[in-house]
C-alpha cells in the first residue's frame, strides 16, 4: 500500500478535518469565507499563470521558514 506524504504539521486526521469542513460548508459560508480573505489587509490575492504556481509556493515556503528562524 502506498504511504501518503503530508506537509509538515499535517497528518491524515487533519486532512480529514479540513475535508469535512469544506464538504459540510454551505454556499453562503463559503462566500463569507472568501470575502473575509479579501478583506485581510495582511494578505494579497492575485492571479498568476498556472505554470508559476510551483515556484510561488516554493517562495512562500522559504519565506515562512526564514520568519521562523
Backbone torsions as a table, in degrees:
resi	resn	phi	psi	omega
1	UNK	NA	137.9	-178.7
2	UNK	-76.0	132.4	177.9
3	UNK	-86.3	127.9	178.2
4	UNK	-75.3	146.8	175.6
5	UNK	-107.9	134.7	-179.9
6	UNK	-118.1	153.2	175.2
7	UNK	-63.2	160.0	178.2
8	UNK	-53.4	133.9	179.1
9	UNK	86.4	-4.1	-179.8
10	UNK	-109.7	150.0	172.1
11	UNK	-144.0	179.8	-176.8
12	UNK	-60.0	-38.3	-179.3
13	UNK	-62.5	-43.1	-179.9
14	UNK	-66.1	-41.2	178.2
15	UNK	-59.9	-44.2	179.5
16	UNK	-62.9	-38.7	178.1
17	UNK	-64.4	-42.3	179.7
18	UNK	-65.4	-45.1	177.9
19	UNK	-59.4	-44.0	179.5
20	UNK	-60.7	-43.0	179.5
21	UNK	-55.8	-51.4	-176.0
22	UNK	-74.3	-30.8	178.1
23	UNK	-70.0	-30.4	-178.6
24	UNK	-93.6	-6.8	-176.7
25	UNK	-70.8	135.3	175.3
26	UNK	-77.2	165.6	177.7
27	UNK	-61.7	-39.7	179.4
28	UNK	-63.7	-40.9	178.0
29	UNK	-65.6	-39.2	179.0
30	UNK	-63.8	-43.8	178.9
31	UNK	-62.6	-44.5	180.0
32	UNK	-61.2	-40.2	178.6
33	UNK	-64.6	-43.3	178.3
34	UNK	-63.3	-43.9	-179.7
35	UNK	-63.8	-39.2	178.7
36	UNK	-62.9	-36.9	178.5
37	UNK	-63.1	-39.7	179.6
38	UNK	-68.6	-26.1	-178.2
39	UNK	-86.4	-9.2	-179.2
40	UNK	-72.8	110.1	-175.8
41	UNK	-72.5	-8.9	178.8
42	UNK	-90.5	-4.0	-177.0
43	UNK	-122.5	156.9	175.1
44	UNK	-125.4	141.4	178.6
45	UNK	-120.2	129.8	-179.5
46	UNK	-148.9	159.8	173.9
47	UNK	-93.5	137.0	177.2
48	UNK	-135.5	154.8	175.6
49	UNK	-59.8	137.5	-176.3
50	UNK	-53.4	-37.0	-176.7
51	UNK	-68.1	-14.5	177.6
52	UNK	-88.4	-11.7	-175.3
53	UNK	-56.5	-47.1	179.2
54	UNK	-59.2	-39.8	179.5
55	UNK	-66.9	-41.1	179.1
56	UNK	-65.5	-40.9	177.7
57	UNK	-61.2	-40.4	177.1
58	UNK	-61.0	-45.1	179.2
59	UNK	-61.8	-41.6	178.9
60	UNK	-64.1	-43.1	179.1
61	UNK	-62.3	-43.7	178.3
62	UNK	-62.2	-41.6	179.5
63	UNK	-61.8	-44.6	179.4
64	UNK	-63.7	-41.2	179.4
65	UNK	-64.1	-40.5	-177.5
66	UNK	-69.6	-28.6	178.6
67	UNK	-74.5	-27.0	179.3
68	UNK	-77.8	-25.9	-175.6
69	UNK	-72.7	NA	NA
